[in-house]
């Protein structure tokens, strides 16, 4: 049997009311619900492999777009620099 440690948390009344309604509906204690949800949350990787791959692809796409934008506006930047430094 797992040992238990008491933990004091602060939640808003709206969330507490929802927890209590869920508790009544499913005949589970609020403590059991919180334990279940937290256990499930910490077991999941922050980002699964698919999400990591999609995120990496997104960053690569944005890098290409940013490079293109930088190239297109480089001439404008040079013109402004020349005018400012006259």
Beta strands, then each sheet from edge to edge (+ up, - down):
end
